[in-house]
């Protein structure tokens, strides 16, 4: 269930004061509290590699529903891109690849002065090319030999939609010259009774808690930071340095 985090009375007060408040949606749990939360004893259990380190007994969804992120602006994961910009400024990163860029609103909002490449499905790229022909767009193909390289790669809430997330992380290993910022929901912050899966969001195939996701990412990168970026939206975010991979033949 999605609800506005700001109550109507606060909106009326802000208007009288001439303030412009930034309202973002939040994730609310099920109406029944009992049984909606993960057991305390299982909050940080990590599963086996073949289950992407998600705990034993978890049910993964086989086929996701299609998710059109192009309709959103900065309602979700805005702070992930803001964090990525801070990383870019601190380490003087000049080029950015955004995998699953959607509307590309956040990409251009925070990286308008950088060399950028937005990666998404063909329909979205066609629309973005017409809207912003001065920018670079590419159809997502994680097996392509025509691999772009960039100082920084962003993959914001993409991995939970993929049947085989290994392919995404391997692809990031090829293209990220220095850093990757990656985010996904933290299953422990949901209160929907989905601890054992499948996810309540029909577009998600699986969801990790922080311990599981940390163990999984650690196979592909050195994790510099891992934190909850926006609790109200259940977002966990990680900054990593991909391990060197052999050059593609």
N, C-alpha and C positions, 0 to 999 in steps of 0.2 A: 504494500500500500504506500502511495506517495502522497505526502502532504506538505504544505508550505510551512516553513519553520517559524514564520513571523505571524503573530496573531493580528486580526483585523484592527484591534484597538491601537496596536503599535503603529500600524500604517496611518491611521487617522492622526495620531499625535505627530508622527514624522512629517506629514503634509503641512500641519499647522506651523511646525518649526522650520519648514522649508528644507527639510533634509531629504536626500535621495538615498534610500536604503537598498542594499543589494540582497534580494531574497532568493535563496536557493532551496530546491526541494530536499527532503530528507527521507530516509527509509524508516518506516514504522513497522513494528512487528505485528504478529497476529493478535486478534482481540483476546484470545485466551493465553494467559501467561504460562500456566502450568504446562510443561512439556514442550514449550516453544524455544527453550534455550539449550545449548549443549551442556552435557554433564561436566562438572568441574574436573573430574578425574580424567576427562578426555580432551581438555582444552588444548593441550600441547603435544598430543600423541602424533607421531610421524609414521607413515606407512611405508610400503615397499616401493622400490624403483619402478616396477611395472605398473603401478597405480599412480605414478607421478608424485609419490610420497604422500598421497592422501591416505588417511587411516583405513585399516581393514574394515570391510563391511559397508563402505561407502558405495552408493549406486550412482554411476556416471550416466548421463543422458547420451543416447546414441546419436540422435540427429537434432540439431538446433533449429529453432525458428529463425527466420531472417530478421536481422536488426538493421534498421536504416538510421545510422547516426548522423546523416546529413541534415536532419531536421533540427538538430540541437546546436546552440551557440556555445555559451559557457556555463550552462546549467550544471553540468557534471564535470568533475576532474579539473576544474579551473586551476586549483592549487597545485596540481601535478605539473601543469605547464609553467606555472609561476616558479615552482621549485626548479624545473629544468632550465628556466632562464637564469636563475641565480647560479646554477652550476655552470652554465655557459659563460656567464660574466666572470666568475671566479677563476675558471681555467682557460679563458680566452678561446672558447670554441667558436669556430666561424661557420660551420656547416651543420645542418640538422636534417635528418630523415624522420618523418612522422608516419609510423605504420598504423593504418586504420585511422586516417586523419579526419574522416567524416566531412563535416562542413568546412573544415580547415580554419574555422573562426579563431580557435585558440592558438593554432600554429602561427597564423599571420598577426594575431594580436600581440604575441610575445616575441616573435622572431621575424618581424617585418624587415629588420635591418640585417638579417643573416641570409646566407644561401640556403634555401630550403627545398626539400622534395617531399611532397605528400603522396603517400601510397594508399590505395584503396581499390575497391572493385571498379570495373569498367564504367558502369553507369555513373558512379560518383565522380570519377576522374574526368569523364566527358563534360559533366556539368561544371566542374571546377575549372577546366581548361577554357570554357567559354566565359566564365565569370572573371578569371584571373589569368589571362593568357601570358602575362609576363612572369609567371611562376612555373616551377617544374612539377609535373604530376606523373605518376607511374601506376600502372595496373599491378595489383599485388600478385606476385608469382614467386613463392619462396624457393622454387627449384630453378629459377632463371640463372643462366650463366652471366647475364648482363647485370651484374650486381653493383649498385651504386655504393659509394663509400662516403662516410661522413664522420665528423668529430663526435657528434652526439646523435643517438637514436632514441626516439620516444615511442613507446608502445603502451598507450594508456587504455586500460580495460579492453584489451583485445584478446589476451591469451585464454580467457575463460570461454570464448566462443569457438575455439578450434578443436577439431577432432584429435589432432596430433600436435600438441603444443611444442614438442621437441623440435619440429620443423621451424617454428618461429624463432626459438632461442638459438638454433644453429644458424639461421639466416642472420640474426642480429650479430652473431659472432663473426660473420663474414664482413658485415658492412660497418660496424661500429669501430672506428679507429681508436677512440678513447673511452667514451662513457655511454651508458644506457640508463634511461629512466623508465621504469616499468611499473605499472599499477594494475591492481585487480581487487575485487571485493574480498574482505576478510570474513569468512564464513562465521567466525565466532561472534561477530558483531550483529549478525542477523538474529531475529527472534521469531523465526517462522517454522521452527520444527524441522529444519532441513540439514541437521548435523550429519545425518547418514545419507543425504541426497535423495533424489536428484534436486538440483537447485529449483527454487520457486520461480525464478525468472526463466521462461521457456527458451530464451536465446542463449542461455548458459549451459554448457555441457558438464561443467564441474566447477567447484569453488574450493579454494584452499583457505585454511587458517594460516596465521603468520608463521608458525613453526614448520608446517608442511611446505609452504611457499619458499621459505628461507632455505630449507634443505634441497628443494628442487632447483632453485636458481643457483645454488652453490656449485652445482655440477657444471655450469656454463660460465660463471663469472665470479670474480672476487667482489663480495658485497661490501660497499663502503658505508652505506646507510640503509636502514629498513625501519619504517615507522608508519603509524596511522596518520594519514594526511588529512582526512576529514571523517571523523567518527559518525557524523549524522548521515553520511552517504556510504558508510562501511568501507571506505577506501584505504587500502594499504599500498604503500609506495616504496620502491627500492631504487637505490643508485648503485650501479655496478660497473666494474671494469671487465669486459669480456676477456676470457682466456684466449691467447693467440691460437688461431687455427691455421692449418695448412692452406696455402693458396689453391683456389679451385683450378682444376686442370681444364 
